[in-house]
Amino acid sequence: MEQLGERLRKLRKDRKVLQQTMADELGVSLRSYQFYESGEYDPNLPNLIALADYFQVSLDYLVGRSDEP
């Protein structure tokens, strides 16, 4: 099952969005967003919700608990 970072990377690349754009959307540094995709850090709850809203997927899908977006 895919992990959060893998899902973020796939969703971002499918939409042809830059990591810097995602960082700007969340109000975090580029490096922080890169840590999210690499799995070194997990985003806080407000950022998880913002990511799910941005990609129009459920939180369960985003964190790998479901395969249904």
N, C-alpha and C positions, 0 to 999 in steps of 0.2 A: 504494500500500500504506500502511496506517495506521502511524503511528509510536507509540512507547510512550505519550506523553502523551495522544494521541487515544484509544488503547485504555483507558488508565486512566480517563479522563473518561467514556467510554461505559459501561464496566463498573460504575463507581460510580453513575452516574445510573440505569442499568437496575435497580440494586438499591436505589435511593432512599437512598443513604448520603451523609452530609455529608462535606465535605472535612475538617472538624475530627475527625470520627470516624476517618477514615483516618489522619490525622496521629497521633492517639492510639494507634491500633493499631500503628503503626510506631515510636512513641516519638520522633517528630520534630515540629518546630514546624509550625503551620498553613502558614506561608509556605514552608517547605521542601517540603511536599506540593504546594502550589500551583505551585511551580517544577517539580516532576515533571510535573504535568499540562500546564504551558505549554511544556515541552521545554527550559527554561532550564538545568535540572540533571537528571542521571540518578541514580536511586537506586543505592546500593551493592549488591553482590551479596546480602548477607543480607536487605536490604529488598526486592530483586527477588523473591527466593524467598518471602518473607513475603507479598508482594502476589499472586504466583501461587497460593500456598496459600489465601489469603483468598478470592480470586475463583474458585478451583478450575479454573484454566486452566494450560496449560503455559507454561514460560518462552518458548519459541519463539513462541507466540501473543501473549504479553504484549508482546514486543519487536518484533512485526511480521514475524517470519520465517515464520509459518504462519498460515493462515486457519482452522485447526482448533483450537478451544479445548482 
